[in-house]
Amino acid sequence: MGRLEDYPIDELKRIYRLLHGQLPQQPELMDSELLHDLQTLLQQRAAADGVDVSLHGQWANWLDDGQPVKGL
């Protein structure tokens, strides 16, 4: 089994967006350690890319590789 850090960033972003998008239908995901760890890792990578993750627009844009964000 690999560590989160070992997976391609695009794959991690896609999985995060899918899980995050399910929060309204699956509120128990809010307590998921995996989702928290994934978000933390992605926010660290985004910050290293110069993204201010406290600004939702920048964070969402980075997650979606600069494409318009739907539902985030």
PyMOL commands that set and color helices and strands:
alter all, ss='L'
color gray80, all
select helices_A, chain A and resi 4-6+9-21+27-31+33-48+56-63
alter helices_A, ss='H'
color red, helices_A
deselect
rebuild
show_as cartoon
